[in-house]
Amino acid sequence: MKKTELIADIARQARVTKVIAEKTLEAFTTSVMKSLKKGDSITLTGFGTFSASKRKARTGRNPQTGQAMRIPATSVAKFKAGKFLKQAVKK
């Protein structure tokens, strides 16, 4: 599902215009990004948890040359699915 399809689906389910659905989705994603940047986590009970995690610097290899290279430390976004999301996806 692409962003435009998601916006259309949200608008249909919430019975609002696509413009309002798009603004709502943008507000949600912006709030998540701001919270993760501060180091906070966001928990949506039953759906899942968004969190930021730090990765240590490490040594890796260039797959083309095999040469060792230094990979710097960084922060990454993580998502852990909640119980109800896992059950909904389970076949």
C-alpha positions as CSV (number, residue, x, y, z in Angstrom):
1,M,0.0,0.0,0.0
2,K,1.4,3.4,-1.0
3,K,0.9,6.6,1.0
4,T,-1.9,7.9,-1.3
5,E,-3.8,4.6,-0.9
6,L,-3.3,4.7,2.9
7,I,-4.7,8.3,2.9
8,A,-7.7,7.3,0.9
9,D,-8.4,4.3,3.2
10,I,-8.1,6.5,6.3
11,A,-10.4,9.0,4.8
12,R,-13.0,6.4,3.9
13,Q,-12.9,4.7,7.3
14,A,-12.9,7.9,9.3
15,R,-15.5,9.5,7.0
16,V,-13.4,12.6,6.5
17,T,-11.9,14.2,3.4
18,K,-8.6,13.1,1.9
19,V,-7.1,16.5,2.9
20,I,-7.9,16.0,6.5
21,A,-6.7,12.4,6.4
22,E,-3.4,13.5,4.9
23,K,-2.9,16.2,7.5
24,T,-3.6,13.7,10.2
25,L,-1.1,11.2,8.8
26,E,1.5,13.9,8.5
27,A,0.9,15.1,12.0
28,F,1.3,11.5,13.3
29,T,4.5,10.8,11.4
30,T,6.0,14.2,12.5
31,S,5.1,13.5,16.1
32,V,6.7,10.1,15.9
33,M,9.9,11.4,14.4
34,K,10.2,14.3,16.9
35,S,9.7,11.9,19.8
36,L,12.3,9.4,18.5
37,K,14.8,12.2,17.9
38,K,14.5,13.1,21.6
39,G,15.0,9.5,22.5
40,D,11.4,8.9,23.7
41,S,9.4,5.8,22.6
42,I,5.8,5.7,21.5
43,T,3.6,2.9,22.6
44,L,0.2,2.2,20.9
45,T,-1.2,-0.5,23.0
46,G,-2.0,-3.6,21.0
47,F,-0.5,-2.1,17.8
48,G,3.2,-1.7,18.7
49,T,6.0,0.4,20.0
50,F,8.3,2.8,18.1
51,S,11.7,3.4,19.7
52,A,15.1,4.7,18.9
53,S,18.1,2.5,19.4
54,K,21.8,3.4,19.3
55,R,24.2,1.2,17.2
56,K,27.9,1.1,18.2
57,A,30.6,1.8,15.8
58,R,31.9,-1.4,14.2
59,T,34.1,-2.7,11.5
60,G,32.5,-4.0,8.3
61,R,33.7,-5.2,4.9
62,N,33.1,-3.7,1.5
63,P,31.3,-6.5,-0.4
64,Q,33.0,-5.6,-3.7
65,T,36.6,-5.4,-2.6
66,G,36.5,-7.2,0.8
67,Q,38.4,-4.3,2.3
68,A,37.8,-3.6,6.0
69,M,36.0,-0.3,6.7
70,R,34.8,1.5,9.7
71,I,31.1,1.9,10.2
72,P,30.3,4.9,12.5
73,A,27.9,4.8,15.5
74,T,24.4,5.8,14.6
75,S,20.8,6.0,15.9
76,V,18.1,3.9,14.2
77,A,14.4,3.8,14.5
78,K,12.8,0.4,15.6
79,F,9.3,-0.9,15.6
80,K,8.1,-3.8,17.7
81,A,4.7,-5.2,16.8
82,G,2.1,-5.5,19.6
83,K,-0.1,-8.5,20.4
84,F,-3.1,-7.6,18.4
85,L,-1.1,-6.6,15.3
86,K,0.8,-9.9,15.4
87,Q,-2.5,-11.8,15.7
88,A,-4.1,-9.8,12.8
89,V,-1.2,-10.7,10.5
90,K,-0.9,-14.3,11.6
91,K,-2.4,-16.7,9.1
